């Protein structure tokens, strides 16, 4: 009998790498502030796998994860939090709440990844969120977001990636060029089984880098840094991101912005 299908397990296997994200935060924060970050807030945290990875660094590391949906929080507490030792578990806080009005202790780093803030379709909504992120930070805190773009990201098409035992599908189902409103979906197909469609569906507005920089500035951030991925020599990315204000508009790309107070 096949094992039950666990959508969060397959999501994490397909799109997340918590150890890489923690390494990225640690490296970039130190470059920006010339000190070590110890506290982290994960907005739209889902299972908060990154928050749990963060505290593994030592007894002085603390994290808070905030999400409106209790279901992924429950999954994360069972599958990530419970795997930490007793001391580390005490240094992770899951919060079922709205990122716009949830208060946590001030942190060194706040971040919103997996394009989660694309849920805010109006400029006024996004600036409200960025101000909330600003207010969650220590005086020398840094806010990180990721984003994606390129011509392919605005085309109704499906990318398929092979993983061990299953396929991951990332589909652009709709893109409105007049409003940048879009619909994306994730599908999965386990070996020997039918494809599971619309396992995760996202109703978003795609924000461009220039827009985000402007809105972050209006929210109060003083230093806004855009990153771009280096090339591996074979037309692909090398996994190393460097600060820049110019880049080639590849067919599809994913990158980061850091906004410092």
C-alpha positions in Angstrom: 0.0 0.0 0.0 1.3 3.5 -0.9 2.1 5.8 1.9 -0.4 8.6 2.5 0.2 11.7 0.4 1.6 14.5 2.6 1.5 17.8 0.7 3.7 19.7 3.1 6.4 17.0 2.9 6.5 17.2 -0.9 6.3 21.0 -0.8 9.4 21.2 1.4 11.3 18.7 -0.6 10.6 20.7 -3.8 11.0 24.4 -2.9 12.7 24.7 0.5 16.3 24.3 1.8 16.3 25.7 5.3 20.0 25.2 5.9 20.8 27.2 2.7 18.4 30.0 3.8 20.0 30.2 7.2 23.4 30.4 5.7 22.2 33.1 3.3 20.8 35.2 6.2 23.9 34.8 8.3 26.2 35.8 5.6 24.3 38.7 4.2 23.4 40.2 7.6 27.1 40.1 8.6 28.1 41.8 5.3 25.5 44.5 5.9 25.9 45.1 9.7 29.3 43.6 10.4 27.9 41.6 13.3 26.1 38.3 13.9 22.3 38.0 13.8 20.8 36.0 16.6 17.0 36.6 16.4 14.7 35.8 13.4 11.1 36.4 12.5 9.6 34.3 9.7 6.5 35.9 8.3 4.0 33.7 6.4 6.0 30.9 8.0 3.9 27.9 7.0 5.6 25.0 8.7 8.4 27.3 10.0 11.1 24.9 8.9 13.6 27.8 8.6 12.7 29.0 12.1 13.5 25.6 13.5 16.7 25.4 11.5 17.8 28.8 12.8 17.9 27.9 16.5 20.1 24.9 15.8 23.0 27.4 15.6 23.3 27.7 19.4 21.7 28.6 22.7 21.7 32.4 21.9 19.5 32.0 18.8 15.8 32.6 18.9 13.0 32.6 16.3 9.3 33.4 15.8 7.1 32.1 13.0 3.8 33.9 12.1 1.1 32.4 9.9 -2.7 32.8 9.6 -3.2 29.1 8.8 -3.1 26.7 11.7 -2.7 23.6 9.6 0.9 24.1 8.4 1.8 25.3 11.9 0.5 22.0 13.3 2.6 20.1 10.7 5.7 22.1 11.6 5.3 21.6 15.3 5.0 17.9 14.8 7.7 17.4 12.1 10.2 20.1 12.8 9.9 21.5 16.3 9.6 18.1 17.9 12.8 16.9 16.3 14.8 19.7 18.2 16.2 19.1 21.6 14.3 20.4 24.6 16.4 23.6 24.9 16.1 24.5 21.2 12.3 23.9 21.2 12.0 26.6 23.9 13.7 29.1 21.6 11.1 28.7 18.7 7.7 30.3 19.0 4.9 29.5 16.6 2.2 32.2 16.3 -1.2 31.7 14.6 -1.7 35.3 13.6 -1.8 38.0 11.0 1.6 39.4 10.0 0.1 42.9 9.8 -0.7 43.1 13.5 1.2 40.4 15.3 3.7 41.8 17.8 6.8 39.8 18.6 10.1 40.9 20.4 12.3 43.0 18.1 14.5 40.8 15.9 17.7 41.2 13.9 16.1 39.6 10.8 12.6 39.5 9.5 11.8 37.8 6.2 9.0 36.8 3.9 10.0 34.1 1.4 8.3 31.9 -1.2 6.8 35.2 -2.6 4.2 35.1 0.1 3.8 38.9 0.3 2.5 38.7 -3.4 -0.8 38.1 -1.7 -1.0 41.9 -1.2 -2.4 43.1 -4.5 -2.8 46.8 -3.7 0.2 49.2 -3.1 -1.4 50.5 0.1 -1.7 46.9 1.4 1.9 46.1 0.6 3.3 49.3 2.2 1.2 48.5 5.4 2.9 45.1 5.5 6.4 46.5 4.9 5.9 49.0 7.7 4.9 46.2 10.0 8.0 44.3 9.0 10.0 47.5 9.7 8.5 47.8 13.1 9.3 44.2 14.0 13.1 44.9 13.6 15.8 46.0 16.0 17.4 49.4 15.2 20.0 47.6 13.1 17.6 45.0 11.7 17.4 43.8 8.2 14.3 42.6 6.3 14.7 40.1 3.5 12.2 39.1 0.7 12.6 36.9 -2.4 11.0 37.6 -5.7 10.8 36.1 -9.2 10.4 37.4 -12.7 11.5 37.2 -16.3 9.3 36.7 -19.5 8.6 33.1 -18.7 7.0 34.0 -15.4 4.3 36.0 -17.2 3.6 33.2 -19.7 1.0 30.5 -19.1 3.2 27.5 -19.0 4.4 24.7 -16.7 7.8 23.8 -15.4 8.4 20.2 -14.4 11.2 19.1 -12.1 12.1 15.5 -11.4 12.7 14.5 -7.8 13.4 11.1 -6.3 10.1 9.3 -6.5 7.9 12.2 -7.7 7.6 15.1 -10.1 7.0 18.7 -9.1 5.0 21.0 -11.4 5.0 24.8 -11.2 2.3 26.2 -13.4 1.4 29.8 -14.4 -2.3 29.4 -15.0 -3.1 33.1 -15.6 -1.4 36.4 -15.9 -3.1 39.8 -16.5 -0.6 42.2 -18.1 -2.7 45.2 -17.2 -2.8 44.6 -13.4 0.0 42.0 -12.9 -2.5 39.8 -11.2 -1.7 36.2 -11.6 -2.5 32.6 -10.6 0.1 30.0 -10.0 -0.3 26.4 -8.9 1.8 23.5 -7.7 1.0 19.9 -8.7 2.7 16.7 -7.8 2.9 13.2 -9.3 4.3 10.3 -7.3 5.7 7.5 -9.2 3.0 5.0 -10.3 0.2 7.3 -9.3 -2.1 9.9 -10.9 -1.0 13.5 -11.0 -2.4 15.6 -8.1 -3.5 18.9 -9.5 -3.7 22.3 -7.7 -2.3 21.0 -4.4 -1.2 24.6 -3.7 -2.8 27.5 -5.5 -1.7 31.1 -5.3 -3.8 34.2 -6.2 -1.2 36.9 -6.4 0.0 40.2 -7.8 3.5 40.0 -9.3 5.6 42.9 -8.0 8.6 44.2 -9.9 11.9 45.0 -8.3 11.7 48.7 -8.9 8.3 48.8 -7.3 9.4 46.9 -4.3 12.5 49.2 -3.8 10.3 52.3 -3.9 7.7 50.8 -1.5 10.4 49.6 0.9 11.9 53.1 0.9 8.5 54.7 1.6 8.0 52.2 4.5 11.1 53.7 6.2 14.0 51.4 5.1 17.2 53.4 4.5 19.4 51.0 2.6 17.9 48.7 0.0 20.1 46.1 -1.6 19.2 44.0 -4.6 21.0 40.7 -5.3 21.6 38.7 -8.4 22.9 35.1 -8.9 26.2 34.4 -10.4 26.6 32.0 -13.4 28.1 28.6 -13.3 29.6 28.8 -16.8 27.0 26.4 -18.3 24.2 28.9 -18.5 22.9 28.2 -15.0 23.1 29.8 -11.6 25.9 29.0 -9.2 23.9 29.6 -6.0 26.0 32.7 -5.0 24.2 36.0 -4.8 26.0 39.3 -5.1 24.7 42.9 -4.7 24.1 44.8 -7.9 21.9 47.4 -9.6 22.1 45.9 -13.1 21.3 42.5 -14.4 20.4 40.5 -17.5 16.7 39.9 -17.9 16.8 36.1 -18.1 13.8 34.1 -19.2 13.1 33.2 -15.6 14.9 34.2 -12.4 14.6 34.2 -8.6 16.5 36.6 -6.4 16.5 38.5 -3.1 16.2 42.0 -1.7 17.6 43.1 1.7 16.2 46.2 3.3 18.1 47.7 6.3 16.7 50.2 8.8 
